[in-house]
Amino acid sequence: MNPDEHRYEDRQAFTILEVQELNVNYGGIQALKNINLTIQKGEVVTLIGANGAGKTTTLRAISKIVNPKSGEIIYSGRNITRRQAHEVVKLGIAHCPEGRRVLARQTVLDNLLLGAYIRANQAEVKRDIQRQFELFPRLAQRRNQLAGTLSGGEQQMLAIARAVMSKPKLLLLDEPSLGLAPAIVREIFSIIENLRATGVTILLVEQNANLALQIADRGYVLEAGSITLTGAASELISDERVRKAYLG
């Protein structure tokens, strides 16, 4: 058996992700320092922290957009530390990046189809597109519209829907509310809660720490590339240190 495929049979049955002593460097700068976190199936877990704390880098390391210097990433009992990004998608991890990054010159429908590129059963893909249109009625109305002509909120909905089209078990969401009006933010967070209800596990990076902790089960606080605090979301939202630094 390939060492990178080594199965960790003694892990808890409900642990979907375990990050162990993860270190990531950008050139001579250490962006992540001995990060340890776990996520159980069905949870919403949030990473909070200031800009530059390492939140986005953590997601990028898990989805294999960047490679760690050291440490391990265990997904569903399997070591994926040396996997390639496209392999990780096939295993069930989808990454919805900061800044939406929809394909502006493609239609809404084409963006959704591209999100399902790893799937062979086209009948199931068509059914899931209809499910996305039910979850995101605005996208249904604009299915033939170029993605670049959508509003910011609609582009964020499309980015999430496109990620979900790969049928992920673990969804990495990076700043889904960034730059959006409060009414649209509430709509996006309602959609996140709906996704959790369908059984998708979510790791959420969000500038609005208050909103993130309201819907999360647990949270981790990142400061300068290190985890400085962790706990149930209900505990963190009432923690004086968190309130002073992130909740205003």
ZIJOPE-V926771 format. One record per pair of residues at least 12 apart in sequence whose C-alpha atoms are under 10 Angstrom apart, sorted by the first residue. I is the first residue (numbers start at 0). J is the second residue. Records with the same first field share a line. If there is no record, write none. Layout:
I: J, J
//
This chain:
2: 78
3: 77, 78, 79, 80, 81, 82
4: 76, 77, 78, 79, 80, 81, 82
5: 73, 76, 77, 78, 79
6: 73, 74, 75, 76, 77, 78
7: 73, 74, 75, 76, 77, 78
8: 75, 76, 77
9: 76
10: 73, 75, 76
11: 39, 75, 76
12: 39, 40, 75, 76
13: 38, 39, 40, 41, 75, 76
14: 37, 38, 39, 40, 41, 42, 73, 74, 75, 76
15: 37, 38, 39, 40, 41, 42, 73, 74, 75, 76, 77, 168, 169, 200
16: 36, 37, 38, 39, 40, 61, 72, 73, 74, 75, 76, 77, 78, 169, 200, 202
17: 35, 36, 37, 38, 39, 61, 71, 72, 73, 74, 75, 76, 77, 78
18: 33, 34, 35, 36, 37, 38, 57, 60, 61, 70, 71, 72, 73, 74, 78, 80
19: 33, 34, 35, 36, 37, 69, 70, 71, 72, 73
20: 32, 33, 34, 35, 36, 69, 70, 71, 72
21: 33, 34, 35, 36, 57, 60, 61, 67, 68, 69, 70, 71, 72, 80, 225
22: 34, 35, 57, 60, 66, 67, 68, 69, 70, 71, 224, 225
23: 53, 56, 57, 60, 65, 66, 67, 68, 69, 70, 224
24: 56, 65, 66, 67, 68, 69
25: 56, 65, 66, 67, 68
29: 53, 68, 223, 224
30: 51, 52, 53, 54, 56, 57, 67, 223, 224, 225
31: 52, 53, 54, 56, 57, 60, 67, 68, 221, 222, 223, 224, 225, 226
32: 53, 69, 70, 223, 224, 225, 226
33: 69, 70, 224, 225, 226
34: 53, 57, 70, 71, 221, 224, 225, 226, 227
35: 70, 71, 72, 219, 225, 226
36: 72, 218, 219, 226, 229
37: 72, 73, 74
38: 74, 169, 200, 201, 202, 216, 217
39: 75, 200, 201, 216
40: 75, 168, 169, 198, 199, 200, 201
41: 168, 169, 194, 195, 196, 197, 198, 199, 200, 201, 216
42: 169, 195, 196, 198, 199, 200, 201, 202, 215, 216, 217
43: 169, 170, 191, 192, 195, 199, 200, 201, 202, 203, 211, 212, 214, 215, 216, 217, 218, 232
44: 171, 200, 201, 202, 203, 204, 211, 212, 214, 215, 216, 217, 218, 219, 231, 232
45: 171, 172, 201, 202, 203, 204, 205, 208, 211, 212, 214, 215, 216, 217, 218, 219, 220, 229, 232
46: 58, 173, 202, 203, 204, 205, 206, 208, 211, 212, 215, 217, 218, 219, 220, 221, 226, 229
47: 203, 204, 205, 206, 207, 208, 209, 211, 212, 218, 219, 220, 221, 222, 226, 228, 241, 245
48: 204, 205, 206, 207, 208, 219, 220, 221, 222, 223, 224, 226, 227, 241, 244, 245
49: 206, 220, 221, 222, 223, 244, 245
50: 206, 221, 222, 223
51: 221, 222, 223, 224
52: 220, 221, 222, 223, 224, 225, 226
53: 221, 222, 223, 224, 225, 226
54: 173, 174, 203, 204, 205, 219, 220, 221, 222, 223, 224, 225
55: 96, 97, 171, 172, 173, 174, 203, 204, 205
56: 224
57: 171, 204, 221, 224
58: 94, 95, 96, 170, 171, 172, 173, 202, 203, 204
59: 84, 94, 96, 171, 173
60: 72, 80, 84
61: 73, 74, 79, 80, 82, 84, 87, 92, 93, 94, 171
62: 79, 80, 82, 83, 84, 85, 86, 87, 88, 92, 93, 94, 170, 171
63: 79, 80, 81, 82, 83, 84, 85, 86, 87, 88, 94
64: 83, 84, 85, 94
65: 83, 84
66: 80, 81, 82, 83, 84
67: 80, 81
74: 87, 90, 91, 92, 169
75: 90, 91, 168, 169
77: 90
85: 117
86: 117
88: 117, 162, 165, 166, 167, 168, 169
89: 116, 117, 118, 165, 166, 167
90: 165, 166, 167, 168, 169
91: 165, 166, 167, 168, 169, 170
92: 162, 163, 165, 166, 167, 168, 169, 170, 171, 200, 201
93: 114, 159, 161, 162, 163, 164, 165, 166, 167, 168, 169, 170, 171, 172, 201
94: 158, 159, 161, 162, 163, 167, 169, 170, 171, 172, 173, 202
95: 155, 157, 158, 159, 160, 161, 162, 163, 170, 171, 172, 173, 174, 175, 203
96: 155, 158, 159, 162, 171, 172, 173, 174, 175, 204
97: 155, 158, 172, 173, 174, 175, 176, 177, 204, 205
98: 151, 154, 155, 158, 173, 174, 175, 176, 177, 178
99: 151, 152, 153, 154, 155, 156, 157, 158, 159, 173, 174, 175, 177
100: 146, 147, 154, 155, 157, 158
101: 145, 146, 147, 154, 155, 157, 158, 159, 161
102: 145, 146, 147, 154, 157, 158
103: 144, 145, 146, 147, 148, 149, 154
104: 144, 145, 146, 147, 148
105: 143, 144, 145, 146, 147
106: 141, 142, 143, 144, 145, 146, 147, 148, 149
107: 138, 139, 140, 141, 142, 143, 144, 145, 146, 147, 148, 149, 153, 154, 157, 158, 160, 161
108: 128, 132, 138, 139, 141, 142, 143, 144, 145, 146, 157, 161
109: 142, 143, 144, 145, 146, 161
110: 142, 145, 146, 157, 158, 160, 161, 162, 164
111: 124, 125, 127, 128, 131, 142, 157, 158, 159, 160, 161, 162, 163, 164, 165
112: 124, 125, 127, 128, 161, 164, 165
113: 161, 162, 164, 165
114: 158, 159, 160, 161, 162, 163, 164, 165, 166
115: 127, 128, 161, 162, 163, 164, 165, 166
116: 164, 165
117: 164, 165, 166
118: 164, 165, 166
124: 164, 165, 166
127: 160, 163, 164, 165, 166
128: 160, 161, 163, 164
130: 160, 164
131: 156, 157, 159, 160, 161, 163, 164
132: 157, 160
134: 156, 160, 190, 193, 194
135: 153, 156, 157, 159, 160, 186, 187, 190
136: 156
137: 149, 152, 153, 156, 157
138: 153, 154, 156, 157, 160
141: 153
146: 158
150: 179
151: 176, 177, 178, 179, 180, 183
152: 175, 176, 177, 178, 179, 180, 182, 183, 184, 186, 187
153: 179, 183, 187
155: 174, 175, 176, 177, 179, 183, 184, 187
156: 175, 183, 186, 187, 190
158: 172, 175
159: 171, 172, 175, 187, 190, 191, 194
160: 190
163: 194, 199
166: 199
167: 198, 199, 200, 201
168: 198, 199, 200, 201
169: 198, 199, 200, 201, 202
170: 194, 195, 199, 200, 201, 202, 203
171: 200, 201, 202, 203, 204
172: 191, 201, 202, 203, 204, 205
173: 202, 203, 204, 205, 206
174: 203, 204, 205, 206, 207
175: 187, 188, 191, 203, 204, 205, 206, 207
176: 188, 204, 205, 206, 207, 210
177: 205, 206, 207
184: 207, 210
185: 210
188: 210, 211, 213, 214
189: 214
191: 203, 214
192: 214, 215
195: 214
201: 215
202: 215, 217, 218
203: 215, 218
204: 218
206: 245
207: 245, 246
208: 235, 236, 241, 242, 245, 246, 247
209: 232, 235, 236, 241, 242, 245, 246, 247
210: 236, 246
211: 232, 236
212: 231, 232, 233, 234, 235, 236, 246
213: 232, 233, 236
214: 232, 233
215: 231, 232, 233
216: 230, 231, 232, 233
217: 229, 230, 231, 232, 233, 234, 235
218: 230, 231, 232, 233, 234, 235, 236
219: 231, 232, 235
220: 235, 241, 245
228: 240, 241
//
